Amino acid sequence: MTVVTAQPEPAVPPVDQVPGQATSEAEEFWVEPAASADEAPTAAAHNEVTTDEAEQDGDAPRAEPRTEQAEQAEQAEDDAVQDDAIQDDVHADVARDAQDFGAYVRAGGWAFALKVARSVRPGGETAGETPKISAKGFAELAGCSPERVMRYYKAWDKAADDGLVPYFEALAPGQDVELPDSDVWHTYYLSRSSAASERGTAIAAAAEAEGIRPTKALEVAENPTALRAAILADPSTAQAARAALLDRLQEDPALQTELARDIARTDDLKKAVAAETQAAGRIGYVRQIVENGQVKTPAGQTIDAPAELRAEAERHLSLIDELDEGEDTSEWASDAYDSMKDIVAQTIQADPELRRQERRTKFYSSLQKATKVFEELTFDDVDDLDTIYEDDMLQRLQELQEAITTCITALRKAAPGE
């Protein structure tokens, strides 16, 4: 920037100048002398004086105020000057590191993949055909494994197939090309060798379906101890693991069997499963009344649900459906089930025909159960009955025979035509 310094007007005007009349140049930069050395005028005062004089002189234009764009341009110019001064003082190695860092931020892994792509021989080319070297030789120079070099090589190869980057044959050592955005790098690069296996491929595909980077899923799969620690320590991680297991159970019969076996062998889990099964059954009983309009009586017969019963079932079901996912439903299910049973019992008691059918259904059900149990008693080994004989057995059978005889007599009296 160039700084112009105002020169004071000479005390005696030149000979060819009329006293009291100043030239335009002197008029532009003239500043009224200060009363003392300590009262030197500021730049703002200078601007104010010249502006006022210009306003009094009808021939001079009015000064325009400084715009925001002008201030920003001046600030940018000052910053550029300051940056140039900083760069002049920065060590060359530091500047090179900063430039490399900026290139990596913009391009991500593509910056390194380009170094591999333009330096490593593609398949089919021999050492005499190109100045490029093998992946093994490049790895030795880089101080890393050939497998790591090949992961960058394969990422570039996949991107070339998609038209994002040039093919290897079109690149020469030291050649620079426009690189894709860093955000798409992890779409092509898999940092773990396990990704090449069938298991790794499946994990990578599942990760892409979930919208996450395959490398994260592969890292978790390779560290089951870390996964276990996260599940044990963090409830949200445990919930995610539970949801994933439930999804997998639908298509993994072996896992279903193993999980069921684990539950059966754990007393607390068995009790929890039994309680949840009971609650689910009771909720299903209420839901059937709402959806099908029918209800099963204690004896086992199915009848049409009265309007009062359906209304009460809908009320209870709406309360249950409004519960949070993790909230216990056992108490709500018990209340709903007990309420349904009471209304069903009142309905049966108020209808004589329905009450008679309920008694008959209950009696016949009990008879079928008793018949099935008695039929299971076998006397194939009659010769060995003395080895199992107990006086109590004979007494119970005699009592049973008397009860059956009494029942038969009562039924005969009630039979039509008797």
Summary of the structure (lengths in Angstrom):
residues: 418
radius of gyration: 47.6
end to end distance: 130.4
largest distance: 161.8
contacts: 919
relative contact order: 0.03
helix: 67%
strand: 2%
